[in-house]
Amino acid sequence: MNLFGDSDYLEKLSSKGDPLERLEKVVDFECFRPTLNRIFKYDLKNKSHGGRPPYDLVLMLKILILQRLYNLSDDAMEYQMIDRISFRRFLKINDKVPDAKTIWNFRNQLSKSNRGNWLFSAFQEKLES
């Protein structure tokens, strides 16, 4: 028996009605991927760019949504992704989390594309329906 196993905590969170688990069931975040791919023009199959591969675009969008829901700064978001098991489950990350600068860069690029407000409006519509 593992007293500190994540699965025990996750089961307890689920039984308490984790709002992020409910959000994951209500909104299909994958529907935003085509728009995100157009905005960021990522070609993950092309390895010639060098450097570290970018974080998944849907993951980054979900991070921005969590920031808005919980009113978190980029630094606070980075900390909460490390600290909160409910955030890690919602984001489907186990170990490496995007740092505050990566979050800022993603939001900045999204802003420059003039599609950020549209994405958040579309998210709101999905949530309401």
N, C-alpha and C positions, 0 to 999 in steps of 0.2 A: 504494500500500500504506500503510495506516494502522497504524503501530507501536503506537499507544496505543488502538486501537479496542476497545470493550467486547466486540464479538463474538469477538475472538481470546481474550480472557480467559474468556468464557463457555464457549467450546468446550473450553478447557483444563480449566476446572472440571468440565465434564461428563465429560471423559475420565478425570479423577481420581476420579470417583464422588461428586459433590456430594450430601451427604445431604439437603439441602433440596430438590433436584430430585427425588430419590427420594420424599421425603415428599409433594411436590405430586402425584406420580403415584399414590400409595397412598390419599390422603385427598381426597375430594371436599368441599372447604370450602364450596361453595355450598349444601350440605344444611343448613348452620347458619343461612342467611340468613332463612328464615321465623321461626325462634325469635328471632333478633336483632331482626328487624323488630317482633315483638310486644313484646319487652322495651323497645326504645327508641322505639317508636311514631313512627318517622320517616316523614314524607310528603314524599318528595323532589320530588313533582310540585307541591306547594304552595309557591309562591315568596313568599307573603305574610309569612313570618316575618322576612325581611330578614337581613342579615348574611352572613357567608361560609357556603357550604354545608358540611354536615358531611362528614367523611371516610367512605368506604365502610365499612360495619359489618363485612364479612368481612375487609377489610384490617386493621381494628383488632383483630379477634379473632386474626388471624394474628400480629400484632405481640405480643400477650400470650403467644401460644404460643412465639414465639421467645424472649421474655424468660424464660419458664420453662425452656426447653431450654438456654439459654446462661447462665442465672442473671445477668441484666442488670438494673440499675436503670433507671428511666425516662430519666435523663440519658444513661446509657451506651447505652441502646437508640436514642435519637435519634442519638447519635454513630455507632453501628454502621450505622444505615440510610443515613447519609451516606457512610460510609467503605467498607462492604463490598458489593461487587458481587453476591455470592451472596444477600445479604439483599434487595437491590433486585430481583433477578430473582424470588425467591420471593414477594415482596410485590407484584410487578408495578408498581413505581414508578420513574420516571425522574428526576424533579427535586425536587418539593416533598414533604417528609416531615413527618409529624405531629411536633410538638415534645413535649417531656417532659410539659408540663402537659396537653396533649390526651390523651396516653396515660394519665396519672393520672386525668383526668376520666372517660374511658371505663371504666377498671377500677373506679372508684368507683361509677359508675352501674350497672355490671354487678353489683357486690357488693350494692348496695341492692336490686336486683331479686330476690335470692336464687336466681338461675338460673346464676350463674357456675360453681359447682361442678358443676351438671348438664351445662353445656356442655363443661367440661374432661373430665368422665367420658365423655360421648358421644364426644369427640375420642379419648380413650384406647381406647374400644371400637372405633372405626373403625380406629385404628392397629393394634390387635391382630388384627382380622379381616382 
